[in-house]
Amino acid sequence: MPYQILDDGASIRFVSGTGEQLIMKKDIREASVVREDLIEIKTGPPLQSIFFRHRDVTSPATVSAPVLREAINAMITNCICCGGGGPIPGR
């Protein structure tokens, strides 16, 4: 199933054919590559983690999972919340 991961100001919007989910950037702890093609976005409760396969993400269009991770991290740090945004250290 194709997914879009969109920068929505103070949140990240995850869109699929079945719906969408908004997660506040301040609640995202980390975006990481957990396998060659698998991205994990760690959040706080109630979701804990969201997983996406790089090949299923149509936006942003990237050439690899590490490049997608960096694109997501750039979205997280581009935030007016939390004094500049991004994950809160030590969370």
Backbone atoms as SQL, in Angstrom:
CREATE TABLE atoms (id INTEGER PRIMARY KEY, chain TEXT, resi INTEGER, resn TEXT, atom TEXT, x REAL, y REAL, z REAL);
INSERT INTO atoms VALUES
  (1, 'A', 1, 'MET', 'N', 0.847, -1.174, 0.000),
  (2, 'A', 1, 'MET', 'CA', 0.000, 0.000, 0.000),
  (3, 'A', 1, 'MET', 'C', 0.894, 1.238, 0.000),
  (4, 'A', 2, 'PRO', 'N', 0.654, 2.177, -0.898),
  (5, 'A', 2, 'PRO', 'CA', 1.470, 3.394, -0.937),
  (6, 'A', 2, 'PRO', 'C', 1.149, 4.330, 0.230),
  (7, 'A', 3, 'TYR', 'N', 2.185, 5.005, 0.707),
  (8, 'A', 3, 'TYR', 'CA', 2.067, 5.957, 1.806),
  (9, 'A', 3, 'TYR', 'C', 2.692, 7.274, 1.406),
  (10, 'A', 4, 'GLN', 'N', 2.177, 8.339, 1.993),
  (11, 'A', 4, 'GLN', 'CA', 2.793, 9.656, 1.895),
  (12, 'A', 4, 'GLN', 'C', 3.132, 10.100, 3.309),
  (13, 'A', 5, 'ILE', 'N', 4.311, 10.662, 3.470),
  (14, 'A', 5, 'ILE', 'CA', 4.737, 11.218, 4.752),
  (15, 'A', 5, 'ILE', 'C', 4.955, 12.702, 4.492),
  (16, 'A', 6, 'LEU', 'N', 4.109, 13.534, 5.081),
  (17, 'A', 6, 'LEU', 'CA', 4.067, 14.952, 4.736),
  (18, 'A', 6, 'LEU', 'C', 4.359, 15.839, 5.940),
  (19, 'A', 7, 'ASP', 'N', 5.126, 16.887, 5.715),
  (20, 'A', 7, 'ASP', 'CA', 5.400, 17.890, 6.740),
  (21, 'A', 7, 'ASP', 'C', 4.168, 18.781, 6.842),
  (22, 'A', 8, 'ASP', 'N', 3.568, 18.817, 8.010),
  (23, 'A', 8, 'ASP', 'CA', 2.324, 19.558, 8.194),
  (24, 'A', 8, 'ASP', 'C', 2.490, 20.613, 9.292),
  (25, 'A', 9, 'GLY', 'N', 3.616, 21.320, 9.259),
  (26, 'A', 9, 'GLY', 'CA', 3.866, 22.354, 10.270),
  (27, 'A', 9, 'GLY', 'C', 4.374, 21.748, 11.565),
  (28, 'A', 10, 'ALA', 'N', 3.555, 21.759, 12.600),
  (29, 'A', 10, 'ALA', 'CA', 3.952, 21.221, 13.905),
  (30, 'A', 10, 'ALA', 'C', 3.749, 19.711, 13.996),
  (31, 'A', 11, 'SER', 'N', 3.252, 19.102, 12.914),
  (32, 'A', 11, 'SER', 'CA', 3.012, 17.659, 12.925),
  (33, 'A', 11, 'SER', 'C', 3.497, 17.038, 11.618),
  (34, 'A', 12, 'ILE', 'N', 3.565, 15.723, 11.627),
  (35, 'A', 12, 'ILE', 'CA', 3.842, 14.947, 10.426),
  (36, 'A', 12, 'ILE', 'C', 2.547, 14.211, 10.088),
  (37, 'A', 13, 'ARG', 'N', 2.145, 14.279, 8.833),
  (38, 'A', 13, 'ARG', 'CA', 0.912, 13.627, 8.382),
  (39, 'A', 13, 'ARG', 'C', 1.289, 12.365, 7.610),
  (40, 'A', 14, 'PHE', 'N', 0.741, 11.232, 8.039),
  (41, 'A', 14, 'PHE', 'CA', 0.943, 9.945, 7.379),
  (42, 'A', 14, 'PHE', 'C', -0.353, 9.603, 6.660),
  (43, 'A', 15, 'VAL', 'N', -0.286, 9.476, 5.330),
  (44, 'A', 15, 'VAL', 'CA', -1.481, 9.282, 4.512),
  (45, 'A', 15, 'VAL', 'C', -1.360, 7.973, 3.738),
  (46, 'A', 16, 'SER', 'N', -2.431, 7.172, 3.777),
  (47, 'A', 16, 'SER', 'CA', -2.501, 5.941, 2.986),
  (48, 'A', 16, 'SER', 'C', -3.876, 5.887, 2.331),
  (49, 'A', 17, 'GLY', 'N', -4.122, 4.833, 1.582),
  (50, 'A', 17, 'GLY', 'CA', -5.418, 4.662, 0.947),
  (51, 'A', 17, 'GLY', 'C', -6.546, 4.418, 1.929),
  (52, 'A', 18, 'THR', 'N', -6.205, 4.084, 3.169),
  (53, 'A', 18, 'THR', 'CA', -7.235, 3.788, 4.166),
  (54, 'A', 18, 'THR', 'C', -7.465, 4.928, 5.148),
  (55, 'A', 19, 'GLY', 'N', -6.668, 6.010, 5.055),
  (56, 'A', 19, 'GLY', 'CA', -6.859, 7.128, 5.968),
  (57, 'A', 19, 'GLY', 'C', -5.566, 7.859, 6.234),
  (58, 'A', 20, 'GLU', 'N', -5.588, 8.642, 7.303),
  (59, 'A', 20, 'GLU', 'CA', -4.394, 9.396, 7.655),
  (60, 'A', 20, 'GLU', 'C', -4.256, 9.518, 9.153),
  (61, 'A', 21, 'GLN', 'N', -3.015, 9.786, 9.573),
  (62, 'A', 21, 'GLN', 'CA', -2.697, 9.932, 10.987),
  (63, 'A', 21, 'GLN', 'C', -1.775, 11.124, 11.136),
  (64, 'A', 22, 'LEU', 'N', -2.077, 11.993, 12.071),
  (65, 'A', 22, 'LEU', 'CA', -1.204, 13.120, 12.395),
  (66, 'A', 22, 'LEU', 'C', -0.456, 12.799, 13.681),
  (67, 'A', 23, 'ILE', 'N', 0.836, 13.062, 13.681),
  (68, 'A', 23, 'ILE', 'CA', 1.636, 12.899, 14.892),
  (69, 'A', 23, 'ILE', 'C', 2.391, 14.199, 15.107),
  (70, 'A', 24, 'MET', 'N', 2.275, 14.757, 16.283),
  (71, 'A', 24, 'MET', 'CA', 2.988, 15.988, 16.602),
  (72, 'A', 24, 'MET', 'C', 4.490, 15.723, 16.562),
  (73, 'A', 25, 'LYS', 'N', 5.222, 16.643, 15.968),
  (74, 'A', 25, 'LYS', 'CA', 6.666, 16.475, 15.849),
  (75, 'A', 25, 'LYS', 'C', 7.326, 16.340, 17.214),
  (76, 'A', 26, 'LYS', 'N', 6.811, 17.059, 18.201),
  (77, 'A', 26, 'LYS', 'CA', 7.408, 16.993, 19.536),
  (78, 'A', 26, 'LYS', 'C', 7.270, 15.607, 20.155),
  (79, 'A', 27, 'ASP', 'N', 6.352, 14.787, 19.639),
  (80, 'A', 27, 'ASP', 'CA', 6.140, 13.441, 20.173),
  (81, 'A', 27, 'ASP', 'C', 6.952, 12.374, 19.451),
  (82, 'A', 28, 'ILE', 'N', 7.658, 12.743, 18.395),
  (83, 'A', 28, 'ILE', 'CA', 8.468, 11.777, 17.660),
  (84, 'A', 28, 'ILE', 'C', 9.835, 11.709, 18.318),
  (85, 'A', 29, 'ARG', 'N', 10.187, 10.523, 18.774),
  (86, 'A', 29, 'ARG', 'CA', 11.458, 10.340, 19.470),
  (87, 'A', 29, 'ARG', 'C', 12.604, 10.096, 18.511),
  (88, 'A', 30, 'GLU', 'N', 12.353, 9.315, 17.446),
  (89, 'A', 30, 'GLU', 'CA', 13.439, 8.925, 16.560),
  (90, 'A', 30, 'GLU', 'C', 12.887, 8.333, 15.278),
  (91, 'A', 31, 'ALA', 'N', 13.575, 8.594, 14.180),
  (92, 'A', 31, 'ALA', 'CA', 13.321, 7.904, 12.918),
  (93, 'A', 31, 'ALA', 'C', 14.596, 7.135, 12.594),
  (94, 'A', 32, 'SER', 'N', 14.462, 5.837, 12.342),
  (95, 'A', 32, 'SER', 'CA', 15.657, 5.034, 12.095),
  (96, 'A', 32, 'SER', 'C', 15.365, 3.951, 11.061),
  (97, 'A', 33, 'VAL', 'N', 16.445, 3.460, 10.457),
  (98, 'A', 33, 'VAL', 'CA', 16.359, 2.322, 9.537),
  (99, 'A', 33, 'VAL', 'C', 16.593, 1.079, 10.379),
  (100, 'A', 34, 'VAL', 'N', 15.598, 0.180, 10.431),
  (101, 'A', 34, 'VAL', 'CA', 15.754, -1.025, 11.257),
  (102, 'A', 34, 'VAL', 'C', 16.114, -2.249, 10.434),
  (103, 'A', 35, 'ARG', 'N', 15.844, -2.208, 9.165),
  (104, 'A', 35, 'ARG', 'CA', 16.272, -3.222, 8.198),
  (105, 'A', 35, 'ARG', 'C', 16.569, -2.488, 6.905),
  (106, 'A', 36, 'GLU', 'N', 17.072, -3.187, 5.942),
  (107, 'A', 36, 'GLU', 'CA', 17.497, -2.558, 4.689),
  (108, 'A', 36, 'GLU', 'C', 16.430, -1.633, 4.094),
  (109, 'A', 37, 'ASP', 'N', 15.154, -2.039, 4.138),
  (110, 'A', 37, 'ASP', 'CA', 14.082, -1.295, 3.492),
  (111, 'A', 37, 'ASP', 'C', 13.010, -0.821, 4.479),
  (112, 'A', 38, 'LEU', 'N', 13.263, -0.937, 5.779),
  (113, 'A', 38, 'LEU', 'CA', 12.226, -0.671, 6.774),
  (114, 'A', 38, 'LEU', 'C', 12.603, 0.504, 7.668),
  (115, 'A', 39, 'ILE', 'N', 11.700, 1.482, 7.725),
  (116, 'A', 39, 'ILE', 'CA', 11.876, 2.668, 8.566),
  (117, 'A', 39, 'ILE', 'C', 10.979, 2.517, 9.789),
  (118, 'A', 40, 'GLU', 'N', 11.526, 2.823, 10.963),
  (119, 'A', 40, 'GLU', 'CA', 10.737, 2.857, 12.193),
  (120, 'A', 40, 'GLU', 'C', 10.712, 4.288, 12.699),
  (121, 'A', 41, 'ILE', 'N', 9.521, 4.769, 13.008),
  (122, 'A', 41, 'ILE', 'CA', 9.365, 6.077, 13.623),
  (123, 'A', 41, 'ILE', 'C', 8.847, 5.817, 15.035),
  (124, 'A', 42, 'LYS', 'N', 9.698, 6.101, 16.018),
  (125, 'A', 42, 'LYS', 'CA', 9.334, 5.866, 17.420),
  (126, 'A', 42, 'LYS', 'C', 8.635, 7.099, 17.974),
  (127, 'A', 43, 'THR', 'N', 7.501, 6.840, 18.609),
  (128, 'A', 43, 'THR', 'CA', 6.717, 7.905, 19.232),
  (129, 'A', 43, 'THR', 'C', 6.437, 7.512, 20.671),
  (130, 'A', 44, 'GLY', 'N', 5.750, 8.356, 21.364),
  (131, 'A', 44, 'GLY', 'CA', 5.293, 8.019, 22.697),
  (132, 'A', 44, 'GLY', 'C', 3.955, 7.308, 22.624),
  (133, 'A', 45, 'PRO', 'N', 3.368, 7.019, 23.786),
  (134, 'A', 45, 'PRO', 'CA', 2.059, 6.372, 23.810),
  (135, 'A', 45, 'PRO', 'C', 1.021, 7.231, 23.091),
  (136, 'A', 46, 'PRO', 'N', 0.032, 6.682, 22.473),
  (137, 'A', 46, 'PRO', 'CA', -0.349, 5.268, 22.493),
  (138, 'A', 46, 'PRO', 'C', 0.240, 4.453, 21.353),
  (139, 'A', 47, 'LEU', 'N', 0.871, 5.091, 20.338),
  (140, 'A', 47, 'LEU', 'CA', 1.312, 4.344, 19.162),
  (141, 'A', 47, 'LEU', 'C', 2.598, 3.560, 19.384),
  (142, 'A', 48, 'GLN', 'N', 3.569, 4.124, 20.061),
  (143, 'A', 48, 'GLN', 'CA', 4.900, 3.565, 20.295),
  (144, 'A', 48, 'GLN', 'C', 5.777, 3.567, 19.052),
  (145, 'A', 49, 'SER', 'N', 5.409, 2.861, 17.988),
  (146, 'A', 49, 'SER', 'CA', 6.214, 2.826, 16.765),
  (147, 'A', 49, 'SER', 'C', 5.321, 2.686, 15.536),
  (148, 'A', 50, 'ILE', 'N', 5.779, 3.311, 14.448),
  (149, 'A', 50, 'ILE', 'CA', 5.141, 3.166, 13.149),
  (150, 'A', 50, 'ILE', 'C', 6.216, 2.666, 12.205),
  (151, 'A', 51, 'PHE', 'N', 5.881, 1.693, 11.375),
  (152, 'A', 51, 'PHE', 'CA', 6.837, 1.112, 10.441),
  (153, 'A', 51, 'PHE', 'C', 6.376, 1.340, 9.009),
  (154, 'A', 52, 'PHE', 'N', 7.331, 1.681, 8.142),
  (155, 'A', 52, 'PHE', 'CA', 7.069, 1.863, 6.719),
  (156, 'A', 52, 'PHE', 'C', 8.175, 1.203, 5.923),
  (157, 'A', 53, 'ARG', 'N', 7.811, 0.554, 4.849),
  (158, 'A', 53, 'ARG', 'CA', 8.818, 0.075, 3.903),
  (159, 'A', 53, 'ARG', 'C', 9.130, 1.218, 2.948),
  (160, 'A', 54, 'HIS', 'N', 10.402, 1.449, 2.728),
  (161, 'A', 54, 'HIS', 'CA', 10.820, 2.533, 1.850),
  (162, 'A', 54, 'HIS', 'C', 10.134, 2.449, 0.498),
  (163, 'A', 55, 'ARG', 'N', 10.037, 1.263, -0.057),
  (164, 'A', 55, 'ARG', 'CA', 9.467, 1.119, -1.403),
  (165, 'A', 55, 'ARG', 'C', 7.981, 1.485, -1.455),
  (166, 'A', 56, 'ASP', 'N', 7.297, 1.531, -0.297),
  (167, 'A', 56, 'ASP', 'CA', 5.880, 1.882, -0.262),
  (168, 'A', 56, 'ASP', 'C', 5.629, 3.380, -0.107),
  (169, 'A', 57, 'VAL', 'N', 6.666, 4.149, 0.193),
  (170, 'A', 57, 'VAL', 'CA', 6.504, 5.585, 0.423),
  (171, 'A', 57, 'VAL', 'C', 6.656, 6.330, -0.898),
  (172, 'A', 58, 'THR', 'N', 5.580, 6.993, -1.311),
  (173, 'A', 58, 'THR', 'CA', 5.594, 7.724, -2.587),
  (174, 'A', 58, 'THR', 'C', 5.969, 9.194, -2.417),
  (175, 'A', 59, 'SER', 'N', 5.801, 9.712, -1.211),
  (176, 'A', 59, 'SER', 'CA', 6.174, 11.096, -0.930),
  (177, 'A', 59, 'SER', 'C', 6.647, 11.187, 0.512),
  (178, 'A', 60, 'PRO', 'N', 7.843, 11.652, 0.764),
  (179, 'A', 60, 'PRO', 'CA', 8.800, 12.146, -0.206),
  (180, 'A', 60, 'PRO', 'C', 9.428, 11.002, -1.002),
  (181, 'A', 61, 'ALA', 'N', 9.648, 11.228, -2.269),
  (182, 'A', 61, 'ALA', 'CA', 10.287, 10.225, -3.131),
  (183, 'A', 61, 'ALA', 'C', 11.793, 10.262, -2.860),
  (184, 'A', 62, 'THR', 'N', 12.343, 9.131, -2.420),
  (185, 'A', 62, 'THR', 'CA', 13.770, 9.050, -2.105),
  (186, 'A', 62, 'THR', 'C', 14.353, 7.791, -2.725),
  (187, 'A', 63, 'VAL', 'N', 15.675, 7.728, -2.796),
  (188, 'A', 63, 'VAL', 'CA', 16.341, 6.606, -3.457),
  (189, 'A', 63, 'VAL', 'C', 16.638, 5.442, -2.518),
  (190, 'A', 64, 'SER', 'N', 16.559, 5.648, -1.205),
  (191, 'A', 64, 'SER', 'CA', 16.884, 4.575, -0.269),
  (192, 'A', 64, 'SER', 'C', 16.267, 4.855, 1.094),
  (193, 'A', 65, 'ALA', 'N', 16.246, 3.827, 1.937),
  (194, 'A', 65, 'ALA', 'CA', 15.711, 3.981, 3.293),
  (195, 'A', 65, 'ALA', 'C', 16.516, 4.993, 4.111),
  (196, 'A', 66, 'PRO', 'N', 17.862, 4.975, 4.061),
  (197, 'A', 66, 'PRO', 'CA', 18.603, 5.994, 4.815),
  (198, 'A', 66, 'PRO', 'C', 18.294, 7.429, 4.359),
  (199, 'A', 67, 'VAL', 'N', 18.086, 7.621, 3.070),
  (200, 'A', 67, 'VAL', 'CA', 17.743, 8.961, 2.571),
  (201, 'A', 67, 'VAL', 'C', 16.340, 9.354, 3.043),
  (202, 'A', 68, 'LEU', 'N', 15.409, 8.394, 3.071),
  (203, 'A', 68, 'LEU', 'CA', 14.064, 8.665, 3.597),
  (204, 'A', 68, 'LEU', 'C', 14.137, 9.024, 5.077),
  (205, 'A', 69, 'ARG', 'N', 14.944, 8.295, 5.844),
  (206, 'A', 69, 'ARG', 'CA', 15.114, 8.605, 7.267),
  (207, 'A', 69, 'ARG', 'C', 15.596, 10.041, 7.434),
  (208, 'A', 70, 'GLU', 'N', 16.564, 10.455, 6.633),
  (209, 'A', 70, 'GLU', 'CA', 17.079, 11.819, 6.721),
  (210, 'A', 70, 'GLU', 'C', 16.018, 12.846, 6.330),
  (211, 'A', 71, 'ALA', 'N', 15.184, 12.518, 5.349),
  (212, 'A', 71, 'ALA', 'CA', 14.099, 13.420, 4.959),
  (213, 'A', 71, 'ALA', 'C', 13.096, 13.580, 6.102),
  (214, 'A', 72, 'ILE', 'N', 12.787, 12.482, 6.772),
  (215, 'A', 72, 'ILE', 'CA', 11.868, 12.540, 7.923),
  (216, 'A', 72, 'ILE', 'C', 12.496, 13.339, 9.056),
  (217, 'A', 73, 'ASN', 'N', 13.784, 13.094, 9.340),
  (218, 'A', 73, 'ASN', 'CA', 14.465, 13.848, 10.394),
  (219, 'A', 73, 'ASN', 'C', 14.508, 15.339, 10.068),
  (220, 'A', 74, 'ALA', 'N', 14.662, 15.686, 8.788),
  (221, 'A', 74, 'ALA', 'CA', 14.642, 17.100, 8.399),
  (222, 'A', 74, 'ALA', 'C', 13.268, 17.710, 8.661),
  (223, 'A', 75, 'MET', 'N', 12.211, 16.937, 8.401),
  (224, 'A', 75, 'MET', 'CA', 10.855, 17.420, 8.699),
  (225, 'A', 75, 'MET', 'C', 10.695, 17.671, 10.190),
  (226, 'A', 76, 'ILE', 'N', 11.208, 16.756, 11.000),
  (227, 'A', 76, 'ILE', 'CA', 11.057, 16.850, 12.450),
  (228, 'A', 76, 'ILE', 'C', 11.771, 18.089, 12.980),
  (229, 'A', 77, 'THR', 'N', 12.960, 18.355, 12.493),
  (230, 'A', 77, 'THR', 'CA', 13.736, 19.492, 13.011),
  (231, 'A', 77, 'THR', 'C', 13.259, 20.820, 12.461),
  (232, 'A', 78, 'ASN', 'N', 12.446, 20.793, 11.412),
  (233, 'A', 78, 'ASN', 'CA', 11.884, 22.014, 10.842),
  (234, 'A', 78, 'ASN', 'C', 10.533, 22.283, 11.498),
  (235, 'A', 79, 'CYS', 'N', 10.579, 22.754, 12.744),
  (236, 'A', 79, 'CYS', 'CA', 9.349, 22.914, 13.525),
  (237, 'A', 79, 'CYS', 'C', 9.451, 24.142, 14.396),
  (238, 'A', 80, 'ILE', 'N', 8.362, 24.871, 14.505),
  (239, 'A', 80, 'ILE', 'CA', 8.351, 26.030, 15.394),
  (240, 'A', 80, 'ILE', 'C', 8.015, 25.625, 16.824),
  (241, 'A', 81, 'CYS', 'N', 7.643, 24.362, 17.020),
  (242, 'A', 81, 'CYS', 'CA', 7.318, 23.897, 18.364),
  (243, 'A', 81, 'CYS', 'C', 8.599, 23.559, 19.130),
  (244, 'A', 82, 'CYS', 'N', 8.535, 23.492, 20.405),
  (245, 'A', 82, 'CYS', 'CA', 9.657, 23.049, 21.253),
  (246, 'A', 82, 'CYS', 'C', 10.911, 23.874, 21.026),
  (247, 'A', 83, 'GLY', 'N', 10.789, 25.158, 20.733),
  (248, 'A', 83, 'GLY', 'CA', 11.962, 25.998, 20.563),
  (249, 'A', 83, 'GLY', 'C', 12.814, 25.613, 19.374),
  (250, 'A', 84, 'GLY', 'N', 12.226, 25.156, 18.301),
  (251, 'A', 84, 'GLY', 'CA', 12.976, 24.799, 17.111),
  (252, 'A', 84, 'GLY', 'C', 12.662, 23.420, 16.628),
  (253, 'A', 85, 'GLY', 'N', 12.009, 22.628, 17.447),
  (254, 'A', 85, 'GLY', 'CA', 11.527, 21.336, 17.011),
  (255, 'A', 85, 'GLY', 'C', 12.510, 20.215, 17.173),
  (256, 'A', 86, 'GLY', 'N', 12.097, 19.087, 16.689),
  (257, 'A', 86, 'GLY', 'CA', 12.907, 17.897, 16.763),
  (258, 'A', 86, 'GLY', 'C', 12.652, 17.132, 18.041),
  (259, 'A', 87, 'PRO', 'N', 13.141, 15.923, 18.078),
  (260, 'A', 87, 'PRO', 'CA', 12.978, 15.104, 19.252),
  (261, 'A', 87, 'PRO', 'C', 13.596, 15.763, 20.483),
  (262, 'A', 88, 'ILE', 'N', 12.984, 15.610, 21.611),
  (263, 'A', 88, 'ILE', 'CA', 13.511, 16.152, 22.847),
  (264, 'A', 88, 'ILE', 'C', 14.624, 15.231, 23.339),
  (265, 'A', 89, 'PRO', 'N', 15.837, 15.757, 23.549),
  (266, 'A', 89, 'PRO', 'CA', 16.946, 14.894, 23.977),
  (267, 'A', 89, 'PRO', 'C', 16.626, 14.138, 25.261),
  (268, 'A', 90, 'GLY', 'N', 17.053, 12.896, 25.305),
  (269, 'A', 90, 'GLY', 'CA', 16.861, 12.072, 26.492),
  (270, 'A', 90, 'GLY', 'C', 15.510, 11.425, 26.619),
  (271, 'A', 91, 'ARG', 'N', 14.695, 11.552, 25.596),
  (272, 'A', 91, 'ARG', 'CA', 13.363, 10.915, 25.666),
  (273, 'A', 91, 'ARG', 'C', 13.429, 9.509, 25.178);
